[in-house]
Amino acid sequence: MIIPRGPSTWHHLISWNTKTDELDRGAWIKGRIFEEKCDWSSDGKLFLYFVFKEGPNKLTLRNTWTVLSPPSWFKALALWPDGNTYHGGSRFMVLKCFGTFEKTVLH
């Protein structure tokens, strides 16, 4: 997975098949993706990311989330509001089981 930033506050998801050296250009999102708080499943079918989308109220529960989505797309299969940029994000521990940085393990 490649997550280039730019222009400005836009991020783009690109899947990279290292066996065939092919790129699959996915979705764009206007917001800040925190790459260090992202992870993808070992089978490559799920992507966890943390996003901040600035709104009129600055930091609220409505503009920072940890999100589970298919790779190359910012389509939320599930999301958890975080409320600030100090927490949030997640890591897969085993396939389809992950823990967030501030919450208990989710199955």
ZIHUJO-V915974 format. One line per field, one symbol per residue. phi: phi as a letter, one per 40 degrees, with the letter a starting at -180 (. if undefined). psi: psi as a letter, one per 20 degrees, with the letter a starting at -180 (. if undefined). burial: I if it has 24 or more other C-alpha atoms within 12 Angstrom, else O. Layout:
phi = ???
psi = ???
burial = ???
This chain:
phi = .bbcbhcfccbbcbcbcccbfbbbcbcbbcibccdcbbabcccgcbbbabbbbcbccfcaccbbabbbaccgbccccaabcbgaccbggabccadgbabccbbccbb
psi = ppmqpqqdjqqppppooihikqpopbrqpoaopnhikqqqqhijiqppqpqpopahjcoriijpqppprqqiqkophqqpqhirjharrrppgrpkprqrhjrrpq.
burial = IIIOOOOOOOIIIIIOOOOOOOOOOOOOIOIIIIIOIIIIIOOOOIIIIIIIIOOOOOOOOOIIIIIIIIIIIIOOOOIIIIIIIOOIIIIIOOOOOIIIIOOOOOO
